[in-house]
Amino acid sequence: MSFIKEFFKFLIIRKKYWLIPILIFLLIFGGFLVVTQGTAVAPFIYTIF
């Protein structure tokens, strides 16, 4: 947990606010993959990329 706190301090101090929406999207997308266990979503991921 200290890594996450330190990373957010870095973002705030360096004024890298544009990274926050990217991180939120990646966390939601990763959580979605974990919840669905990847197999049911795989055909849709290939169409996105």
C-alpha positions in Angstrom: 0.0 0.0 0.0 2.9 2.4 0.5 3.8 2.1 -3.1 0.3 3.4 -4.1 0.4 6.2 -1.6 3.9 7.2 -2.8 2.8 7.0 -6.5 -0.2 9.3 -5.8 2.1 11.8 -4.0 4.4 11.7 -7.0 1.4 12.5 -9.3 0.3 15.4 -7.2 3.8 16.9 -6.7 4.8 16.6 -10.3 1.3 17.7 -11.5 0.7 14.6 -13.6 -3.0 14.8 -13.3 -3.6 13.5 -16.8 -2.3 10.1 -15.7 -5.2 9.6 -13.1 -7.9 8.9 -15.7 -5.6 6.4 -17.5 -4.9 4.6 -14.2 -8.6 4.5 -13.3 -9.5 3.0 -16.8 -6.8 0.4 -16.4 -7.9 -0.6 -12.9 -11.6 -0.9 -14.1 -10.5 -2.9 -17.2 -8.3 -5.2 -15.2 -11.0 -5.7 -12.6 -13.4 -6.5 -15.3 -11.1 -9.1 -16.7 -10.5 -10.7 -13.3 -14.3 -10.8 -12.5 -15.2 -12.4 -15.8 -12.1 -14.7 -15.7 -11.0 -13.6 -19.2 -12.6 -16.4 -21.2 -16.0 -14.9 -21.9 -14.5 -11.5 -22.7 -11.6 -12.6 -24.9 -13.5 -12.2 -28.3 -14.4 -8.6 -27.4 -10.8 -7.7 -26.3 -9.4 -8.9 -29.7 -11.9 -6.6 -31.5 -10.9 -3.6 -29.3 -7.2 -4.0 -30.1 
